Structure formats: structure tokens, C-alpha cells
């Protein structure tokens, strides 16, 4: 299985990117969990906590970070926002075949198109709006250049206030 980095992470710092994501756990709870780091697409397991981060072993890597015991140091913010994977269960992969199917997805869902565009779905008073990271939103009718099928990446709640990011 190949994991790819989130296109929203290109050109910004890891901390700025992690601020876009929902916090999944406190850092001290990470030891031994299998985590997907969305900014890099690496799958890691944290094993030793140190001031400001974790030493992790790469379970699934690519390029400069191959599998086979490669160790990295990952900051607390990236560990807190990483997606936990469960061993033994396949990670579900969904695709939408048309813009109509994409419009039926919940707000906050991100689709990755065949040409590598990342579009986040939203709704306003005039209907569905699609936004690429740091780009002007476009309406569904203006997406004639999107190639389908597109991979459904996930739904992320829209940030409303700093209090919404706190763990309960």
C-alpha cells in the first residue's frame, strides 16, 4: 500500500500545516501506535519521547525514508494530528466517478483528482464550492477540467474557534 503526502503540506512548515488539521490525541498517548503522517505520507511507530517530539521507526516509507528500521525524530504537533492506522484492517479507499457523486459528499471532504489536484468541498448559500489550498473557490459548474474518478481523501471538520480543537 502506498501513502502519499497531503498536497496541502507543500510549501509550508510542518507546524503551519498541522494547524490545519484536527488534533487526534495528546502527544504522550502516542507510544506504540501506528500513525500515518499526512504531511509526508510516512507510516511510523513512536517509541521514545523526548523534549518536543518522538523518535519513531518508519513502518511504510518512500524515497529518502525507506522501510527497515529507519528512525526519525517527529515533532509533537505532527504526532498529535497524525491518523492512527489499525493493523490487520485494510484502509478503505473510496472513489467518486462524477462531479454529481462528489457533490453528495459531506462538507469538508477532500478529493484528490487524477491530475493531482486537491479540492475541498464546501457549501454556501449558492450551492457547492470547491477550494484548492490557498486558491480562489470555484463552483462545480466551473470544474470541467477535473478528471474522474477522484479519490475521496476524507472529511475534516471546518475550524470555527480554538476551543473546537481541544480534545474532550
C-alpha positions as CSV (number, residue, x, y, z in Angstrom):
1,X,0.0,0.0,0.0
2,X,1.4,3.4,-0.9
3,X,0.5,6.5,1.1
4,X,1.2,9.9,-0.5
5,X,1.8,13.3,1.2
6,X,-1.2,15.7,1.5
7,X,-0.8,18.3,-1.3
8,X,-1.8,21.0,1.2
9,X,1.6,20.5,3.0
10,X,3.6,21.7,0.0
11,X,5.5,24.9,0.7
12,X,4.5,25.5,4.3
13,X,6.1,24.5,7.6
14,X,5.1,21.3,9.3
15,X,3.7,23.3,12.3
16,X,1.6,25.6,10.0
17,X,0.3,22.5,8.1
18,X,-0.6,20.7,11.4
19,X,-2.6,23.8,12.4
20,X,-4.9,23.0,9.5
21,X,-5.7,19.5,11.0
22,X,-7.8,18.3,13.8
23,X,-5.8,17.1,16.9
24,X,-6.3,13.4,17.3
25,X,-4.5,12.7,20.6
26,X,-2.2,14.1,23.2
27,X,1.4,13.5,22.3
28,X,2.1,11.4,25.5
29,X,-0.5,8.9,24.2
30,X,1.3,8.0,21.0
31,X,3.8,5.3,22.1
32,X,3.4,2.1,20.0
33,X,0.6,3.4,17.8
34,X,0.8,3.0,14.0
35,X,0.5,6.5,12.7
36,X,0.1,8.0,9.2
37,X,1.8,11.4,8.9
38,X,-0.3,13.2,6.4
39,X,2.4,15.8,5.6
40,X,4.9,13.2,4.4
41,X,2.7,10.1,3.7
42,X,5.0,8.1,6.0
43,X,3.7,5.4,8.4
44,X,5.6,5.4,11.7
45,X,5.5,4.0,15.2
46,X,6.7,6.3,18.0
47,X,8.9,4.6,20.6
48,X,10.8,7.2,22.6
49,X,9.5,10.6,23.7
50,X,11.9,13.5,24.1
51,X,11.6,17.2,24.7
52,X,9.3,18.4,21.9
53,X,8.8,15.2,19.9
54,X,9.3,11.5,19.4
55,X,11.8,9.1,17.9
56,X,9.9,7.0,15.5
57,X,10.6,3.9,13.3
58,X,9.4,4.0,9.7
59,X,6.9,1.2,9.0
60,X,6.0,2.3,5.5
61,X,8.1,4.8,3.7
62,X,9.3,6.1,0.4
63,X,12.2,7.9,-1.2
64,X,14.7,9.1,1.4
65,X,12.9,7.3,4.3
66,X,12.8,3.6,3.4
67,X,11.2,0.8,5.5
68,X,13.5,-1.4,7.5
69,X,14.2,0.3,10.8
70,X,14.8,3.8,9.6
71,X,14.5,6.1,12.6
72,X,13.3,9.7,12.5
73,X,12.5,12.4,15.0
74,X,9.0,13.8,14.7
75,X,7.6,16.9,16.5
76,X,4.7,16.7,19.0
77,X,2.3,18.6,16.7
78,X,2.7,16.2,13.9
79,X,2.2,13.2,16.2
80,X,-0.9,14.8,17.7
81,X,-2.5,15.3,14.3
82,X,-1.4,12.0,12.6
83,X,-4.0,9.5,11.6
84,X,-4.0,6.2,13.6
85,X,-4.0,3.0,11.4
86,X,-5.2,-0.3,12.7
87,X,-3.1,-3.3,11.7
88,X,-4.9,-6.2,10.0
89,X,-7.7,-4.0,8.6
90,X,-7.4,-2.6,5.1
91,X,-7.6,1.2,4.9
92,X,-10.8,1.9,3.0
93,X,-10.3,3.7,-0.3
94,X,-13.3,5.3,-2.0
95,X,-13.6,6.9,-5.4
96,X,-16.2,9.2,-6.9
97,X,-16.9,8.8,-10.6
98,X,-18.6,12.1,-11.4
99,X,-19.0,15.7,-10.1
100,X,-22.5,14.7,-9.0
101,X,-21.2,12.0,-6.7
102,X,-18.6,14.4,-5.4
103,X,-21.3,17.0,-4.6
104,X,-23.1,14.3,-2.4
105,X,-20.1,14.1,-0.1
106,X,-20.2,15.9,3.2
107,X,-18.7,19.3,3.6
108,X,-15.1,19.3,4.5
109,X,-14.4,16.2,2.3
110,X,-11.3,16.4,0.2
111,X,-11.0,14.7,-3.2
112,X,-7.7,14.0,-5.0
113,X,-8.2,14.1,-8.7
114,X,-6.3,12.1,-11.3
115,X,-4.2,15.2,-12.3
116,X,-3.1,15.6,-8.7
117,X,-5.4,18.5,-7.7
118,X,-6.7,18.5,-4.1
119,X,-10.2,20.0,-3.8
120,X,-12.1,20.6,-0.6
121,X,-15.9,20.6,-0.7
122,X,-17.9,23.3,1.0
123,X,-21.4,24.7,0.7
124,X,-22.6,28.3,0.8
125,X,-26.0,30.0,0.0
126,X,-25.4,29.5,-3.7
127,X,-24.6,25.8,-3.5
128,X,-21.4,23.7,-3.7
129,X,-18.0,25.4,-3.6
130,X,-14.6,23.6,-4.2
131,X,-11.4,25.1,-2.9
132,X,-7.8,24.2,-3.6
133,X,-5.3,25.1,-0.9
134,X,-4.7,28.9,-0.9
135,X,-6.7,29.3,-4.2
136,X,-9.9,31.0,-5.1
137,X,-13.0,28.8,-4.6
138,X,-14.8,27.6,-7.7
139,X,-18.3,26.3,-8.4
140,X,-19.0,22.7,-9.5
141,X,-20.1,24.0,-13.0
142,X,-16.6,25.5,-13.4
143,X,-14.8,22.2,-12.8
144,X,-15.0,20.9,-16.4
145,X,-11.2,20.2,-16.4
146,X,-11.3,17.8,-13.4
147,X,-10.6,14.2,-14.4
148,X,-12.6,11.5,-12.7
149,X,-12.5,9.1,-10.9
150,X,-11.2,11.1,-7.9
151,X,-10.0,9.6,-4.6
152,X,-12.0,10.6,-1.6
153,X,-9.4,11.6,0.9
154,X,-11.5,12.3,4.0
155,X,-13.8,14.7,5.8
156,X,-12.3,17.3,8.1
157,X,-14.5,19.5,10.2
158,X,-14.2,23.2,9.5
159,X,-12.3,25.1,12.2
160,X,-14.6,27.5,14.0
161,X,-12.6,28.6,17.0
162,X,-9.5,27.4,19.0
163,X,-11.9,25.7,21.5
164,X,-13.2,23.4,18.7
165,X,-9.6,21.9,18.5
166,X,-9.5,20.8,22.2
167,X,-9.7,17.1,23.0
168,X,-12.6,16.1,25.3
